[in-house]
Amino acid sequence: MAATTNSASNGISILDLILKKKQGSALTKEEIEYFVQGVVDDAISKEQLGAMLMATVLKGLDDFETTCLTRAMMNSGEVMSWPEKWRGKIVDKHSTGGVGDKISLVLAPILASCGMKVPMVSGRGLGHTGGTLDKLESIPGFSVAFNTSAMRSILEDVGCCIVGQTETLVPADKKLYATRDITGTVDSVGLISSSIVSKKAAENLDFLILDVKCGKGASTNSEEEAFELGTRMVNIANGLGINTAALMTEMTNPIGQAIGNALEVAESLSCLHGKGPKDVMNLVYQLGGHLLSRAGLKETVEMSCSMMEALVRDGKAMDCFRRMIIAQGVAEDTAKRLCDPENDVWAILPKAKHVTGLKSDKKGFIHEIDSKRCAIASGKMGAGRSKSGDVLQFGVGLMLQVGVGDAIDKGDVWVNVHHDTDSIPVDVLTELEQALVVEDQELTSKNESRVMKVITSSLDMH
């Protein structure tokens, strides 16, 4: 039963910590560890936990406090262990989330085909579009529920897995997030950073690359916010002994053409066949290139990118994806047909009942495709969740037919809407009609790279 009194332990009490943080003072390592243990043991009342989180949001956490919080959260449950022969090869990537972001599905098997071990613990989407796990679960038979022992077996055989968070991994984060979600304390750089990095630290990684999205379709709209979040996470992860860098990437416009669970799986397969959208492949190679060069596999980012491109060309990356989905529950024949470029993926993947093209009402050049409006439109059709128990419609979503910088004529189809209702819902149409921005002036440059800034750090905060 949760304590409602302020019983002290080693001279520390939760009320003292609330008052101390409320006054803007920094907490010590011991105080933070006491707080996290109290969360895990349910020894702190809901009211006190909410008050502590609000004080933390209003007064902030410095790098030292955030590192201590992250370490305590990591140690609140299981920390994965790997064979000694894998040391120096255990890598992962994390994205802060974006519209059309299927990068993990493409990057994980490429990294594994480079000889890396990728124990990717990912999440579901709670919002307008599905998360990485939701996308993969649109493949019939795919399972995300594996313990560390099973993950180790898959990594030994395949080199990568993409699974859900286990009950024993960072339990403090689950309890903290549940309270943050209902107390308006989600939006905090220190709390966001510790939540993300604690889960990656519990994977016992050697190297980590972070994709920090910035723009309308991201959780951080401004470059300043994205840089602050990226810098904080890089500093913390490095402080915990994980060699880490972050790429700040543009998310005003959707990445790739596909938005929606099964649609994004199909686009990921195209990418692994070497036929994916250029902006997706560029970001895959940039993230992987920075990661592999830091891991010492190749001397430069450019050399690492060339190696990854070769593994896509010769089919080794796709073969790795095929073996991964088989290891995670997909029938061998299904996986073979899904990954064969000669086969129709829509004979296997769930598809929407109807596809309707929307036309541009103006001639000119595309200056923007509002990713947030595209995400909202997809969510209204069932591609995402508004609450955790919602059932996803795997086949619905959007397939963009044009990109930023393209010329377009009045009457040209700019997006195909995949919907299960007889007609496109009015509120979906309203969002999409405002998503396309066409101007008379041609864009002076069409930059296919999403990378805005590279964030690195050599800070040591042990």
C-alpha positions as CSV (number, residue, x, y, z in Angstrom):
1,M,0.0,0.0,0.0
2,A,1.3,3.4,-1.0
3,A,2.6,5.5,1.9
4,T,0.8,8.8,2.6
5,T,3.1,9.9,5.3
6,N,6.5,11.4,4.8
7,S,8.5,8.7,6.5
8,A,12.2,9.4,6.2
9,S,14.9,7.0,5.1
10,N,18.5,7.8,5.9
11,G,17.3,11.3,6.8
12,I,15.6,11.8,3.4
13,S,11.8,12.2,3.0
14,I,9.8,12.8,-0.1
15,L,8.3,16.0,1.3
16,D,11.8,17.4,1.8
17,L,12.6,16.6,-1.8
18,I,9.5,18.2,-3.1
19,L,10.2,21.4,-1.1
20,K,13.9,21.4,-2.1
21,K,13.1,21.1,-5.8
22,K,10.2,23.6,-5.5
23,Q,12.8,26.1,-4.3
24,G,15.0,25.4,-7.3
25,S,17.8,23.5,-5.5
26,A,19.6,20.6,-7.1
27,L,19.0,17.1,-5.8
28,T,21.9,14.8,-4.7
29,K,22.5,11.4,-6.2
30,E,21.3,9.8,-3.0
31,E,18.1,11.8,-3.0
32,I,17.3,10.9,-6.6
33,E,18.0,7.2,-5.9
34,Y,15.6,7.4,-2.9
35,F,12.9,9.0,-5.0
36,V,13.2,6.4,-7.8
37,Q,13.1,3.5,-5.3
38,G,10.1,5.0,-3.7
39,V,8.4,5.1,-7.1
40,V,9.2,1.5,-7.9
41,D,8.1,0.3,-4.4
42,D,4.8,2.4,-4.5
43,A,6.1,4.1,-1.3
44,I,5.2,7.5,-2.5
45,S,1.6,8.6,-2.8
46,K,0.2,9.7,-6.1
47,E,-0.3,13.2,-4.8
48,Q,3.3,13.5,-3.8
49,L,4.6,11.9,-7.0
50,G,2.5,14.5,-9.0
51,A,3.9,17.3,-6.9
52,M,7.5,16.1,-7.3
53,L,7.1,15.8,-11.1
54,M,5.5,19.3,-11.3
55,A,8.4,20.8,-9.2
56,T,10.8,19.1,-11.5
57,V,9.2,20.5,-14.6
58,L,9.0,24.1,-13.3
59,K,12.5,24.2,-11.8
60,G,14.2,21.8,-14.2
61,L,17.0,19.2,-13.8
62,D,20.6,20.0,-14.6
63,D,22.8,17.5,-16.5
64,F,24.1,15.9,-13.3
65,E,20.6,15.4,-11.8
66,T,19.3,14.0,-15.1
67,T,22.3,11.6,-15.4
68,C,21.7,10.4,-11.8
69,L,17.9,10.0,-12.5
70,T,18.6,8.1,-15.7
71,R,21.1,5.7,-14.0
72,A,18.6,5.1,-11.1
73,M,15.8,4.4,-13.5
74,M,18.1,2.1,-15.6
75,N,19.0,0.2,-12.4
76,S,15.3,-0.1,-11.3
77,G,15.0,-3.3,-13.3
78,E,16.9,-5.7,-15.5
79,V,20.0,-4.5,-17.3
80,M,20.6,-6.8,-20.2
81,S,23.8,-8.8,-20.5
82,W,25.5,-10.0,-23.7
83,P,28.3,-12.4,-24.6
84,E,31.8,-10.8,-24.2
85,K,32.6,-11.6,-27.8
86,W,29.9,-9.0,-28.8
87,R,31.5,-6.1,-26.9
88,G,32.1,-3.2,-29.1
89,K,29.4,-4.3,-31.6
90,I,26.2,-3.7,-29.5
91,V,24.4,-0.7,-31.1
92,D,21.0,0.9,-31.4
93,K,19.1,3.9,-32.7
94,H,16.3,5.9,-31.2
95,S,14.0,8.5,-32.8
96,T,11.9,11.1,-31.0
97,G,9.2,10.3,-33.5
98,G,8.0,11.8,-36.8
99,V,5.5,11.4,-39.6
100,G,6.3,8.6,-42.0
101,D,9.3,7.6,-39.8
102,K,10.0,4.0,-40.7
103,I,13.8,4.4,-40.4
104,S,14.2,1.6,-37.7
105,L,12.7,-1.0,-40.0
106,V,15.3,-0.3,-42.6
107,L,18.3,0.6,-40.5
108,A,18.3,-2.3,-38.0
109,P,18.8,-5.1,-40.6
110,I,21.4,-3.0,-42.5
111,L,23.4,-2.6,-39.2
112,A,23.1,-6.3,-38.5
113,S,24.3,-7.2,-42.0
114,C,27.4,-5.0,-41.2
115,G,28.2,-7.4,-38.3
116,M,26.6,-5.3,-35.5
117,K,24.2,-6.6,-32.8
118,V,21.0,-4.5,-32.6
119,P,18.8,-5.3,-29.6
120,M,16.2,-2.7,-30.5
121,V,13.6,-2.2,-27.7
122,S,10.9,0.0,-29.3
123,G,7.5,1.4,-28.6
124,R,3.9,1.7,-29.8
125,G,2.4,4.9,-31.0
126,L,0.0,6.9,-28.9
127,G,-1.1,9.7,-31.1
128,H,-2.0,10.1,-34.8
129,T,0.2,7.4,-36.3
130,G,1.5,4.0,-35.1
131,G,4.9,3.4,-33.6
132,T,7.6,1.0,-34.9
133,L,6.0,-2.0,-33.2
134,D,2.6,-1.2,-34.6
135,K,4.0,-1.1,-38.1
136,L,5.8,-4.4,-37.8
137,E,2.6,-6.0,-36.3
138,S,0.8,-5.3,-39.5
139,I,2.9,-8.2,-40.9
140,P,0.8,-11.4,-40.2
141,G,2.4,-13.4,-37.4
142,F,5.0,-10.9,-36.3
143,S,5.5,-10.9,-32.5
144,V,7.1,-8.3,-30.3
145,A,7.0,-10.2,-27.0
146,F,10.5,-11.6,-26.2
147,N,12.5,-11.8,-23.0
148,T,16.3,-11.1,-22.9
149,S,17.2,-14.8,-23.4
150,A,15.1,-15.0,-26.5
151,M,16.5,-11.7,-27.8
152,R,20.0,-13.1,-27.2
153,S,19.2,-16.1,-29.4
154,I,17.8,-14.0,-32.2
155,L,20.8,-11.7,-32.1
156,E,23.1,-14.7,-32.3
157,D,21.4,-16.0,-35.4
158,V,20.2,-12.9,-37.1
159,G,22.0,-9.9,-35.6
160,C,18.9,-7.7,-34.9
161,C,15.5,-7.8,-33.3
162,I,12.8,-5.2,-32.7
163,V,10.8,-6.0,-29.6
164,G,8.6,-4.4,-27.0
165,Q,9.6,-3.3,-23.5
166,T,9.6,-6.2,-21.1
167,E,8.0,-6.0,-17.6
168,T,11.5,-6.2,-16.0
169,L,13.1,-3.4,-18.1
170,V,13.1,0.1,-16.5
171,P,9.9,-0.4,-14.4
172,A,10.5,3.1,-12.8
173,D,9.9,4.6,-16.3
174,K,6.6,3.0,-16.7
175,K,5.3,4.3,-13.4
176,L,6.7,7.8,-13.9
177,Y,5.3,8.1,-17.4
178,A,1.8,6.9,-16.4
179,T,1.8,9.8,-13.8
180,R,3.4,12.3,-16.1
181,D,0.7,11.6,-18.7
182,I,-2.1,12.6,-16.4
183,T,-0.5,15.5,-14.5
184,G,0.7,17.6,-17.5
185,T,4.4,16.9,-16.8
186,V,5.3,15.1,-20.0
187,D,6.9,18.2,-21.5
188,S,10.2,18.4,-19.6
189,V,13.7,18.0,-21.2
190,G,15.1,16.3,-18.1
191,L,12.2,13.8,-17.8
192,I,12.1,13.1,-21.5
193,S,15.8,12.6,-21.7
194,S,15.9,10.2,-18.7
195,S,13.0,8.2,-20.0
196,I,14.5,7.7,-23.4
197,V,18.1,7.1,-22.4
198,S,17.3,4.9,-19.4
199,K,15.7,2.3,-21.7
200,K,18.6,2.4,-24.1
201,A,21.1,2.2,-21.2
202,A,19.3,-0.9,-19.9
203,E,20.0,-2.5,-23.3
204,N,23.7,-2.3,-22.2
205,L,24.8,-0.7,-25.5
206,D,28.3,0.2,-26.7
207,F,27.1,2.8,-29.3
208,L,23.9,4.8,-29.8
209,I,22.7,7.2,-32.5
210,L,19.7,9.5,-31.7
211,D,17.4,11.0,-34.3
212,V,16.0,14.2,-32.8
213,K,13.1,15.4,-35.0
214,C,12.4,19.1,-35.4
215,G,9.4,20.8,-37.0
216,K,5.6,20.7,-37.3
217,G,5.4,16.9,-37.2
218,A,7.8,16.5,-34.2
219,S,7.4,16.7,-30.5
220,T,9.9,19.6,-30.6
221,N,8.8,22.4,-32.9
222,S,11.8,24.8,-32.7
223,E,15.4,24.2,-33.5
224,E,16.4,25.5,-30.0
225,E,14.2,22.9,-28.3
226,A,15.4,20.1,-30.4
227,F,19.1,21.1,-29.9
228,E,18.5,21.3,-26.1
229,L,16.9,17.9,-26.0
230,G,19.5,16.3,-28.3
231,T,22.4,17.8,-26.3
232,R,21.0,16.7,-23.0
233,M,20.5,13.1,-24.2
234,V,23.9,12.9,-25.8
235,N,25.5,14.2,-22.6
236,I,23.6,11.7,-20.4
237,A,24.3,8.7,-22.6
238,N,28.0,9.5,-22.8
239,G,28.0,10.0,-19.1
240,L,26.7,6.5,-18.7
241,G,29.4,5.1,-20.8
242,I,27.5,4.8,-24.1
243,N,29.3,6.4,-27.0
244,T,26.5,8.6,-28.4
245,A,25.8,11.2,-31.1
246,A,22.6,12.8,-32.3
247,L,21.4,14.0,-35.6
248,M,18.9,16.9,-35.5
249,T,16.6,16.3,-38.5
250,E,13.8,18.2,-40.2
251,M,10.2,17.0,-39.7
252,T,8.1,19.8,-41.1
253,N,7.3,17.6,-44.1
254,P,6.6,13.8,-43.9
255,I,9.6,11.6,-44.5
256,G,9.2,9.3,-47.5
257,Q,5.8,8.8,-49.3
258,A,4.0,6.4,-47.0
259,I,2.2,7.4,-43.8
260,G,0.4,4.5,-42.1
261,N,1.3,1.1,-40.6
262,A,1.2,-1.4,-43.5
263,L,2.0,1.3,-46.1
264,E,5.2,2.1,-44.2
265,V,6.2,-1.6,-44.1
266,A,5.7,-1.8,-47.8
267,E,7.9,1.3,-48.3
268,S,10.5,-0.1,-45.9
269,L,10.7,-3.2,-48.1
270,S,11.2,-1.0,-51.2
271,C,14.1,0.7,-49.3
272,L,15.7,-2.6,-48.6
273,H,15.4,-3.5,-52.3
274,G,17.3,-0.2,-52.9
275,K,14.2,1.5,-54.4
276,G,13.1,3.6,-51.5
277,P,12.5,7.4,-51.4
278,K,15.8,9.3,-51.5
279,D,15.1,11.3,-48.3
280,V,14.5,8.0,-46.4
281,M,17.6,6.3,-47.7
282,N,19.7,9.4,-47.1
283,L,18.7,9.5,-43.4
284,V,19.1,5.8,-43.0
285,Y,22.7,6.1,-44.3
286,Q,23.5,9.2,-42.3
287,L,22.3,7.7,-39.0
288,G,24.0,4.4,-39.7
289,G,27.1,6.1,-41.1
290,H,27.6,8.2,-37.9
291,L,27.0,5.1,-35.7
292,L,29.3,2.8,-37.6
293,S,32.1,5.3,-37.9
294,R,31.9,5.9,-34.1
295,A,32.0,2.1,-33.6
296,G,35.3,2.0,-35.6
297,L,34.0,-0.2,-38.4
298,K,35.0,2.3,-41.0
299,E,37.1,5.5,-40.6
300,T,34.6,8.0,-41.9
301,V,30.8,8.5,-42.2
302,E,31.2,8.4,-46.0
303,M,33.0,5.1,-46.0
304,S,30.3,3.6,-43.7
305,C,27.5,4.8,-45.9
306,S,29.2,3.2,-49.0
307,M,29.4,-0.1,-47.1
308,M,25.7,0.1,-46.2
309,E,24.7,0.9,-49.8
310,A,26.6,-2.2,-51.0
311,L,24.8,-4.4,-48.5
312,V,21.5,-3.2,-49.7
313,R,22.5,-3.6,-53.4
314,D,23.6,-7.3,-52.9
315,G,20.5,-8.2,-50.9
316,K,22.2,-9.0,-47.6
317,A,20.2,-6.4,-45.7
318,M,16.9,-7.7,-47.1
319,D,17.9,-11.2,-46.2
320,C,18.6,-10.1,-42.7
321,F,15.2,-8.5,-42.5
322,R,13.6,-11.7,-43.7
323,R,15.4,-13.8,-41.1
324,M,14.5,-11.3,-38.4
325,I,10.7,-11.5,-39.1
326,I,10.9,-15.3,-39.2
327,A,12.7,-15.4,-35.9
328,Q,9.9,-13.1,-34.5
329,G,7.0,-15.4,-35.5
330,V,6.3,-14.8,-39.3
331,A,5.8,-18.1,-41.2
332,E,8.8,-18.8,-43.4
333,D,6.8,-18.9,-46.6
334,T,5.1,-15.7,-45.8
335,A,8.4,-14.0,-45.1
336,K,9.9,-15.3,-48.3
337,R,7.0,-14.0,-50.4
338,L,6.9,-10.6,-48.6
339,C,10.6,-10.0,-49.2
340,D,10.7,-11.2,-52.8
341,P,10.7,-8.2,-55.2
342,E,8.8,-10.1,-57.8
343,N,5.8,-10.6,-55.5
344,D,2.9,-8.3,-54.6
345,V,3.3,-7.3,-50.9
346,W,-0.4,-6.5,-50.8
347,A,-1.2,-10.2,-51.2
348,I,0.2,-10.5,-47.6
349,L,-0.1,-7.1,-45.9
350,P,-3.5,-5.7,-44.8
351,K,-4.8,-3.1,-47.2
352,A,-7.6,-0.5,-47.0
353,K,-10.9,-1.1,-48.6
354,H,-10.7,2.0,-50.8
355,V,-8.1,4.3,-52.3
356,T,-9.0,7.8,-53.4
357,G,-6.8,10.3,-55.0
358,L,-6.9,14.0,-54.0
359,K,-6.1,16.6,-56.6
360,S,-4.3,19.9,-56.3
361,D,-6.5,23.0,-56.9
362,K,-3.6,25.1,-57.9
363,K,-0.7,25.1,-60.4
364,G,2.8,25.9,-59.1
365,F,5.6,24.5,-57.0
366,I,5.1,22.5,-53.7
367,H,6.6,24.5,-50.8
368,E,5.3,22.4,-48.0
369,I,3.3,19.2,-47.1
370,D,2.3,19.8,-43.6
371,S,3.3,16.7,-41.7
372,K,1.2,17.4,-38.7
373,R,-2.0,17.7,-40.7
374,C,-1.1,14.5,-42.6
375,A,-0.6,12.7,-39.3
376,I,-3.9,14.0,-37.9
377,A,-5.7,12.9,-41.1
378,S,-4.2,9.4,-40.8
379,G,-5.1,9.2,-37.2
380,K,-8.7,10.1,-37.8
381,M,-8.9,7.1,-40.2
382,G,-7.6,4.7,-37.6
383,A,-3.8,4.6,-38.2
384,G,-3.1,5.7,-34.7
385,R,-4.5,5.7,-31.1
386,S,-6.0,8.4,-29.0
387,K,-5.8,6.1,-26.0
388,S,-3.8,2.9,-25.3
389,G,-6.7,0.4,-25.8
390,D,-7.6,1.6,-29.3
391,V,-7.5,-1.0,-32.1
392,L,-5.5,0.1,-35.2
393,Q,-6.7,-0.1,-38.8
394,F,-3.4,-1.4,-40.3
395,G,-4.2,-0.7,-43.9
396,V,-5.3,3.0,-43.8
397,G,-3.1,6.0,-44.3
398,L,-1.6,8.2,-47.0
399,M,0.7,7.7,-50.0
400,L,2.2,11.0,-51.2
401,Q,2.6,11.2,-55.0
402,V,4.7,14.4,-54.9
403,G,7.4,15.9,-52.8
404,V,8.5,19.4,-51.7
405,G,10.1,21.3,-54.6
406,D,8.1,19.4,-57.3
407,A,6.1,21.2,-59.9
408,I,2.4,20.4,-59.9
409,D,-0.5,21.2,-62.2
410,K,-4.0,22.0,-61.2
411,G,-5.9,18.6,-61.2
412,D,-2.8,16.5,-60.5
413,V,-3.2,13.9,-57.8
414,W,-0.9,14.8,-54.9
415,V,-1.9,12.1,-52.4
416,N,-3.7,8.8,-52.5
417,V,-5.9,8.3,-49.4
418,H,-6.2,4.7,-48.2
419,H,-9.5,4.5,-46.2
420,D,-11.9,1.8,-44.9
421,T,-15.0,4.0,-44.9
422,D,-17.0,4.3,-48.1
423,S,-15.8,7.9,-48.7
424,I,-13.1,10.0,-47.1
425,P,-14.4,11.4,-43.8
426,V,-15.0,15.2,-44.0
427,D,-12.7,16.0,-41.1
428,V,-9.9,14.1,-42.9
429,L,-10.5,16.0,-46.1
430,T,-10.4,19.3,-44.2
431,E,-6.9,18.5,-42.8
432,L,-5.5,17.3,-46.1
433,E,-6.9,20.3,-48.1
434,Q,-4.8,22.5,-45.8
435,A,-1.8,20.3,-45.8
436,L,-0.6,21.1,-49.3
437,V,1.1,24.4,-49.8
438,V,1.6,25.4,-53.5
439,E,3.2,28.7,-54.5
440,D,4.0,30.3,-57.9
441,Q,7.7,30.6,-57.2
442,E,10.0,27.7,-57.7
443,L,12.1,26.7,-54.7
444,T,15.7,27.8,-55.1
445,S,17.0,24.4,-53.8
446,K,15.6,21.0,-53.1
447,N,17.6,19.5,-50.2
448,E,17.1,15.8,-49.9
449,S,19.0,15.6,-46.7
450,R,17.0,15.9,-43.5
451,V,20.0,16.5,-41.3
452,M,20.1,20.0,-39.8
453,K,22.9,19.5,-37.2
454,V,25.2,16.8,-35.7
455,I,25.4,16.8,-31.9
456,T,28.3,15.2,-30.2
457,S,29.9,15.4,-26.8
458,S,32.9,14.2,-24.9
459,L,31.5,15.1,-21.5
460,D,32.2,12.5,-18.8
461,M,29.7,12.6,-16.0
462,H,30.4,9.3,-14.2
